[in-house]
Amino acid sequence: MSLARVHNFSISLDGFGTGAGQGPDAHFGHAGDRLHQWMFATQWWEAGGTAGVDDVFVQRHDPGIGAEIMGAGKFGHPGWHEDPDWKGAWGPNPPFHTPVFVLTHHTRPSIEMEGGTTFHFLDTSPAEALETARKAAGDQDVRIGGGPTVIREFLAARLIDHLHVVVVPVLLGRGVRLWDGLEGVEKDYKIEQTSSPSGVTHLSFTRA
Ligand SMILES: NC(=O)c1ccc[n+]([C@@H]2O[C@H](COP(=O)([O-])OP(=O)(O)OC[C@H]3O[C@@H](n4cnc5c(N)ncnc54)[C@H](OP(=O)(O)O)[C@@H]3O)[C@@H](O)[C@H]2O)c1
């Protein structure tokens, strides 16, 4: 069976996967870009960037992925569903290039974008969403793309096979936490830790 994989999911030292106060011009709320500066420094993000350990991890985001599942909070800022023309935060050619299943209580017809990305909107359980995404992905894996609420739901339902979390040495103090309600979830996984000279720590959770 294809795997459900999380890649490059960045959290603060105090466990927040996004900040407070998300809005149209603040996708990560008061966190700004602090959770992803490690990624922006890599050659994966921009030519001339670093080619070290952060780049090795970040490159694993796309290979073997045939579909993504994301939450309504990643697809858009609070209230996006009131805008009938909202097509996500990535412009006409989003960086997914696969079917993307948006979990939301505000479903709408699918939206075909340039470059192979089609957004589909599902109001269903994580298990059923994963089954749908697996069919769309063929024999490839499904990426669970975030945000923290959706990854937490999939972890609670024991649906994640591989989880790559990047711990960033900032304290956000407020926002949306990844780990709440998941006591003991680490027992299901083999865990490896890789420290990067950039200051972040990569944690790889692989289902035992
Ligand atoms: N740290 C990272 O690496 C990373 C990665 C990706 C995104 N992010 C950030 O994370 C933030 C979004 O995360 P979030 O935790 O606020 O929200 P989220 O996980 O993206 O989405 C949660 C929302 O999705 C809908 N939903 C979830 N499960 C559902 C289900 N089973 N059925 C129907 N609807 C369901 C609900 O919204 P409705 O009820 O409104 O439909 C719920 O409030 C953004 O700031 C984004 O930029 C961070």
The ligand as an SDF file (V2000), in Angstrom:
LIG
                    3D

 48 52  0  0  0  0  0  0  0  0999 V2000
    4.7360   24.5720    9.8420 N   0  0  0  0  0  0  0  0  0  0  0  0
    4.6150   24.1290    8.6070 C   0  0  0  0  0  0  0  0  0  0  0  0
    5.5450   23.5270    8.0420 O   0  0  0  0  0  0  0  0  0  0  0  0
    3.3110   24.3780    7.8850 C   0  0  0  0  0  0  0  0  0  0  0  0
    2.9650   23.6170    6.7650 C   0  0  0  0  0  0  0  0  0  0  0  0
    1.7380   23.8590    6.1520 C   0  0  0  0  0  0  0  0  0  0  0  0
    0.9170   24.8670    6.6210 C   0  0  0  0  0  0  0  0  0  0  0  0
    1.3020   25.6090    7.7120 N   0  0  0  0  0  0  0  0  0  0  0  0
    0.4800   26.6920    8.2520 C   0  0  0  0  0  0  0  0  0  0  0  0
   -0.4980   26.0840    9.0820 O   0  0  0  0  0  0  0  0  0  0  0  0
   -1.6260   26.9680    9.1640 C   0  0  0  0  0  0  0  0  0  0  0  0
   -2.8800   26.1560    8.9000 C   0  0  0  0  0  0  0  0  0  0  0  0
   -2.9560   25.1660    9.9110 O   0  0  0  0  0  0  0  0  0  0  0  0
   -4.2310   25.0580   10.8510 P   0  0  0  0  0  0  0  0  0  0  0  0
   -3.8840   24.0800   11.8910 O   0  0  0  0  0  0  0  0  0  0  0  0
   -4.6570   26.4310   11.2470 O   0  0  0  0  0  0  0  0  0  0  0  0
   -5.3280   24.5080    9.8300 O   0  0  0  0  0  0  0  0  0  0  0  0
   -5.2940   23.2320    8.8520 P   0  0  0  0  0  0  0  0  0  0  0  0
   -4.7100   22.0670    9.5520 O   0  0  0  0  0  0  0  0  0  0  0  0
   -4.7060   23.6180    7.5400 O   0  0  0  0  0  0  0  0  0  0  0  0
   -6.8480   23.0470    8.6080 O   0  0  0  0  0  0  0  0  0  0  0  0
   -7.7320   22.7950    9.6810 C   0  0  0  0  0  0  0  0  0  0  0  0
   -9.1200   23.0480    9.1580 C   0  0  0  0  0  0  0  0  0  0  0  0
   -9.4290   22.1370    8.1000 O   0  0  0  0  0  0  0  0  0  0  0  0
  -10.8100   21.7760    8.1560 C   0  0  0  0  0  0  0  0  0  0  0  0
  -10.8430   20.3470    8.4840 N   0  0  0  0  0  0  0  0  0  0  0  0
   -9.9120   19.6100    9.1480 C   0  0  0  0  0  0  0  0  0  0  0  0
  -10.2800   18.3220    9.2380 N   0  0  0  0  0  0  0  0  0  0  0  0
  -11.4590   18.2160    8.6210 C   0  0  0  0  0  0  0  0  0  0  0  0
  -12.3250   17.1350    8.3540 C   0  0  0  0  0  0  0  0  0  0  0  0
  -12.0440   15.8840    8.7700 N   0  0  0  0  0  0  0  0  0  0  0  0
  -13.4700   17.3810    7.6650 N   0  0  0  0  0  0  0  0  0  0  0  0
  -13.7560   18.6380    7.2270 C   0  0  0  0  0  0  0  0  0  0  0  0
  -12.9690   19.7060    7.4490 N   0  0  0  0  0  0  0  0  0  0  0  0
  -11.8370   19.4920    8.1270 C   0  0  0  0  0  0  0  0  0  0  0  0
  -11.4160   22.6400    9.2610 C   0  0  0  0  0  0  0  0  0  0  0  0
  -11.7150   23.9030    8.6580 O   0  0  0  0  0  0  0  0  0  0  0  0
  -13.2010   24.4300    8.2410 P   0  0  0  0  0  0  0  0  0  0  0  0
  -14.1370   23.9450    9.3220 O   0  0  0  0  0  0  0  0  0  0  0  0
  -13.0200   25.9180    8.2080 O   0  0  0  0  0  0  0  0  0  0  0  0
  -13.5000   23.8820    6.9020 O   0  0  0  0  0  0  0  0  0  0  0  0
  -10.2230   22.8400   10.1840 C   0  0  0  0  0  0  0  0  0  0  0  0
  -10.3620   23.9610   11.0070 O   0  0  0  0  0  0  0  0  0  0  0  0
   -1.3980   28.0810    8.1610 C   0  0  0  0  0  0  0  0  0  0  0  0
   -0.8690   29.1940    8.8630 O   0  0  0  0  0  0  0  0  0  0  0  0
   -0.3270   27.5040    7.2450 C   0  0  0  0  0  0  0  0  0  0  0  0
    0.4220   28.5250    6.6410 O   0  0  0  0  0  0  0  0  0  0  0  0
    2.4660   25.3490    8.3690 C   0  0  0  0  0  0  0  0  0  0  0  0
  1  2  1  0
  2  3  2  0
  2  4  1  0
  4  5  1  0
  4 48  2  0
  5  6  2  0
  6  7  1  0
  7  8  2  0
  8  9  1  0
  8 48  1  0
  9 10  1  0
  9 46  1  0
 10 11  1  0
 11 12  1  0
 11 44  1  0
 12 13  1  0
 13 14  1  0
 14 15  2  0
 14 16  1  0
 14 17  1  0
 17 18  1  0
 18 19  2  0
 18 20  1  0
 18 21  1  0
 21 22  1  0
 22 23  1  0
 23 24  1  0
 23 42  1  0
 24 25  1  0
 25 26  1  0
 25 36  1  0
 26 27  1  0
 26 35  1  0
 27 28  2  0
 28 29  1  0
 29 30  1  0
 29 35  2  0
 30 31  1  0
 30 32  2  0
 32 33  1  0
 33 34  2  0
 34 35  1  0
 36 37  1  0
 36 42  1  0
 37 38  1  0
 38 39  2  0
 38 40  1  0
 38 41  1  0
 42 43  1  0
 44 45  1  0
 44 46  1  0
 46 47  1  0
M  CHG  2   8   1  16  -1
M  END
$$$$
